[in-house]
Amino acid sequence: MADEAHVAVAANFASSHYKLAKQFESQTHYHIITSAASSGKLFAQIKHGAPYDIFLSADQKYPMLLGDSGNASANSRFTYAIGRLVLWSKNPKYIVDGEKFLSTLSYNYLAVANPRVAPYGAAAKQALRHMKLWGNLQQKLVRGESVLQAFQFIATGNAELGFIALSLLLNTNQDVSQAYWEVPLDYYTSLRQDAILLSHGKNNKVALAYLNFLKQAYARNMISKAGYFTE
């Protein structure tokens, strides 16, 4: 128990986190336990006493709230990644001009993560509002509990296209060549993803070591290659 830490990680970052955790474990011989879900769901679990040591959120809001409420160490919070929102389809012709195709409404279903609990869903909603399409698409939206579920809706053909994290495409076996449209950054609020040390992990040496690992150049390079911006 003394040589492990439990990390709650946002669904969009899960695949990248597993690779980082594996590298961290090989360097330190510590053990990382992972729980992945939407940021909102993890936030609720933490508020109800879930014994996580670290929270890797898909936004800044939830870590800030945890710091303010005493559920986390406020001064430990930092941005570990900045997400990138893309519109993806398994049919490349839908994405030649993503914004133009969306406006045609000539598709049955558009997948998004639930804007109420998933930051990438909130970003998708902002982007659609920017394009003045949100109101016209309510009957076509398929909402996933997380951005990973939205990705799965598209991958399985239950939705022709949808908004997901670029990182999910770069960490999948799907053929993604020319099959996505990167949403302009000014269409949505920057997806700054913050990490924070939770109260349960304040004396956990593994949790402290892992957070330090995420700040190192090696980890930042891995995160950048996975489809994120880093600072």
C-alpha positions as CSV (number, residue, x, y, z in Angstrom):
1,M,0.0,0.0,0.0
2,A,2.9,2.4,0.8
3,D,4.3,2.0,-2.8
4,E,1.2,2.8,-4.8
5,A,-1.1,5.7,-5.7
6,H,-4.6,5.7,-7.0
7,V,-5.1,8.2,-9.9
8,A,-8.6,9.4,-11.1
9,V,-8.1,10.3,-14.7
10,A,-10.4,12.0,-17.3
11,A,-11.5,9.6,-20.0
12,N,-9.9,11.6,-22.8
13,F,-6.5,11.3,-21.2
14,A,-6.7,7.6,-20.1
15,S,-4.8,6.0,-22.9
16,S,-2.0,8.6,-22.5
17,H,-2.0,8.2,-18.8
18,Y,-1.6,4.4,-19.0
19,K,1.6,4.9,-21.1
20,L,2.9,7.5,-18.8
21,A,2.2,5.4,-15.7
22,K,3.9,2.4,-17.3
23,Q,7.0,4.4,-17.9
24,F,6.9,5.9,-14.3
25,E,6.5,2.4,-12.9
26,S,9.5,1.1,-14.8
27,Q,11.6,3.9,-13.5
28,T,10.5,3.8,-9.9
29,H,9.1,0.4,-9.3
30,Y,6.1,2.1,-7.7
31,H,2.6,1.1,-8.8
32,I,-0.2,3.3,-10.2
33,I,-3.9,2.3,-9.9
34,T,-6.1,4.0,-12.4
35,S,-9.8,4.9,-12.5
36,A,-11.0,6.5,-15.7
37,A,-14.4,8.3,-16.3
38,S,-15.7,11.7,-17.1
39,S,-14.3,14.5,-15.1
40,G,-17.7,15.3,-13.6
41,K,-18.3,11.7,-12.5
42,L,-14.9,11.5,-10.9
43,F,-15.4,14.9,-9.2
44,A,-18.7,13.6,-7.7
45,Q,-16.9,10.4,-6.5
46,I,-14.1,12.5,-4.8
47,K,-16.7,14.7,-3.1
48,H,-18.3,11.5,-1.7
49,G,-15.0,10.2,-0.3
50,A,-13.5,8.0,-3.0
51,P,-10.0,7.2,-2.0
52,Y,-8.1,8.7,-4.9
53,D,-4.7,10.3,-4.4
54,I,-4.5,12.3,-7.7
55,F,-7.1,13.8,-10.0
56,L,-6.2,14.4,-13.7
57,S,-9.2,16.4,-14.9
58,A,-10.1,17.4,-18.4
59,D,-10.6,21.0,-17.2
60,Q,-9.6,23.4,-14.5
61,K,-13.0,23.9,-12.9
62,Y,-13.2,20.6,-11.0
63,P,-9.7,20.8,-9.6
64,M,-10.2,24.4,-8.5
65,L,-13.5,23.5,-6.8
66,L,-11.8,20.6,-4.9
67,G,-9.0,22.9,-3.8
68,D,-11.4,25.5,-2.6
69,S,-13.5,23.0,-0.7
70,G,-10.5,21.4,1.1
71,N,-10.7,18.1,-0.8
72,A,-7.4,18.8,-2.4
73,S,-4.2,20.8,-2.0
74,A,-4.9,24.0,-3.9
75,N,-1.2,24.9,-4.3
76,S,-0.5,21.6,-6.0
77,R,-2.7,22.3,-9.0
78,F,-1.0,22.7,-12.4
79,T,-1.9,22.3,-16.1
80,Y,-0.5,19.0,-17.4
81,A,-2.1,19.2,-20.9
82,I,-4.2,21.4,-23.2
83,G,-6.7,19.5,-25.2
84,R,-7.6,19.8,-28.8
85,L,-11.2,19.3,-30.0
86,V,-11.8,17.6,-33.4
87,L,-14.8,16.6,-35.5
88,W,-14.2,13.0,-36.6
89,S,-15.9,10.6,-39.0
90,K,-15.0,7.2,-40.4
91,N,-16.0,8.7,-43.7
92,P,-13.4,11.3,-44.8
93,K,-15.8,13.0,-47.2
94,Y,-17.8,14.3,-44.3
95,I,-14.7,16.2,-43.0
96,V,-13.4,17.9,-46.1
97,D,-14.9,21.0,-44.7
98,G,-16.2,20.1,-41.3
99,E,-18.0,23.3,-40.5
100,K,-19.7,23.4,-43.9
101,F,-20.8,19.8,-43.7
102,L,-22.2,20.2,-40.2
103,S,-24.4,23.1,-41.5
104,T,-25.9,20.9,-44.2
105,L,-27.6,18.7,-41.5
106,S,-27.4,15.9,-44.0
107,Y,-26.6,13.2,-41.4
108,N,-28.6,11.3,-38.8
109,Y,-26.5,11.4,-35.7
110,L,-23.8,13.6,-34.3
111,A,-22.0,12.3,-31.2
112,V,-20.9,14.5,-28.3
113,A,-19.9,14.0,-24.7
114,N,-22.5,15.1,-22.2
115,P,-21.8,18.9,-21.8
116,R,-22.9,18.7,-18.2
117,V,-20.2,16.4,-16.9
118,A,-17.6,16.2,-19.7
119,P,-15.4,19.2,-20.6
120,Y,-15.0,18.1,-24.2
121,G,-18.8,17.9,-24.4
122,A,-19.0,21.5,-23.1
123,A,-16.4,22.5,-25.7
124,A,-18.4,20.9,-28.4
125,K,-21.5,22.7,-27.3
126,Q,-19.6,26.0,-27.4
127,A,-18.2,25.3,-30.9
128,L,-21.7,24.5,-32.2
129,R,-23.1,27.6,-30.7
130,H,-20.3,29.6,-32.3
131,M,-21.4,28.1,-35.6
132,K,-25.0,28.8,-34.8
133,L,-25.9,25.2,-35.1
134,W,-26.6,24.1,-31.5
135,G,-30.3,24.8,-31.6
136,N,-30.9,23.0,-34.9
137,L,-29.1,19.8,-33.9
138,Q,-30.9,18.8,-30.7
139,Q,-32.7,15.9,-32.5
140,K,-29.5,14.6,-34.0
141,L,-27.3,14.6,-30.9
142,V,-26.1,11.4,-29.3
143,R,-24.7,12.1,-25.9
144,G,-22.0,9.9,-24.4
145,E,-21.3,9.9,-20.7
146,S,-17.7,10.7,-21.5
147,V,-15.7,11.8,-24.6
148,L,-14.5,8.1,-24.8
149,Q,-18.1,7.0,-25.2
150,A,-18.7,9.6,-27.9
151,F,-15.7,8.2,-29.7
152,Q,-17.1,4.7,-29.4
153,F,-20.5,5.8,-30.9
154,I,-18.6,7.0,-34.0
155,A,-16.2,4.0,-34.2
156,T,-19.1,1.5,-34.1
157,G,-21.2,3.4,-36.7
158,N,-23.9,4.5,-34.3
159,A,-23.2,8.1,-35.3
160,E,-21.8,9.2,-38.6
161,L,-19.6,11.8,-37.0
162,G,-18.9,13.6,-33.7
163,F,-16.8,15.8,-31.5
164,I,-14.0,14.1,-29.7
165,A,-10.5,14.7,-28.3
166,L,-7.7,14.6,-30.9
167,S,-5.7,12.4,-28.4
168,L,-8.3,9.6,-28.7
169,L,-7.7,9.4,-32.5
170,L,-3.9,9.4,-32.1
171,N,-4.1,6.5,-29.6
172,T,-6.4,4.2,-31.5
173,N,-6.1,1.6,-34.2
174,Q,-8.6,3.5,-36.3
175,D,-7.4,4.8,-39.7
176,V,-7.5,8.6,-39.0
177,S,-5.7,9.9,-42.1
178,Q,-7.5,13.0,-43.3
179,A,-10.6,11.9,-41.4
180,Y,-10.9,14.7,-38.9
181,W,-11.4,18.5,-38.8
182,E,-9.6,20.3,-36.0
183,V,-12.0,22.8,-34.5
184,P,-10.5,26.4,-34.5
185,L,-9.2,27.2,-31.0
186,D,-11.3,30.4,-30.9
187,Y,-14.6,28.4,-31.2
188,Y,-14.3,27.1,-27.6
189,T,-12.7,27.9,-24.3
190,S,-9.2,26.5,-24.0
191,L,-9.3,22.9,-22.8
192,R,-6.7,23.4,-20.1
193,Q,-6.5,20.1,-18.2
194,D,-5.3,20.4,-14.6
195,A,-3.8,17.9,-12.2
196,I,-4.2,18.2,-8.4
197,L,-3.1,16.3,-5.3
198,L,-6.1,15.2,-3.4
199,S,-6.4,15.2,0.4
200,H,-6.3,11.4,0.5
201,G,-2.8,11.5,-1.2
202,K,-1.2,14.4,0.6
203,N,1.2,12.1,2.5
204,N,1.6,9.6,-0.3
205,K,5.2,9.6,-1.7
206,V,4.1,7.8,-4.9
207,A,1.4,10.4,-5.6
208,L,4.0,13.2,-5.1
209,A,6.5,11.5,-7.3
210,Y,4.0,10.9,-10.1
211,L,2.9,14.5,-10.1
212,N,6.6,15.6,-10.3
213,F,7.1,13.0,-13.1
214,L,4.3,14.7,-15.2
215,K,6.1,18.0,-15.0
216,Q,9.4,16.6,-16.5
217,A,10.4,17.1,-20.1
218,Y,10.1,13.4,-20.9
219,A,6.5,13.3,-19.8
220,R,5.6,16.6,-21.5
221,N,7.1,15.3,-24.8
222,M,4.9,12.1,-24.5
223,I,1.9,14.2,-23.8
224,S,2.6,16.5,-26.8
225,K,3.0,13.5,-29.1
226,A,-0.4,12.1,-27.8
227,G,-2.3,15.1,-29.3
228,Y,-2.1,17.8,-26.7
229,F,-0.5,21.2,-26.3
230,T,1.9,21.5,-23.3
231,E,3.4,24.5,-21.5
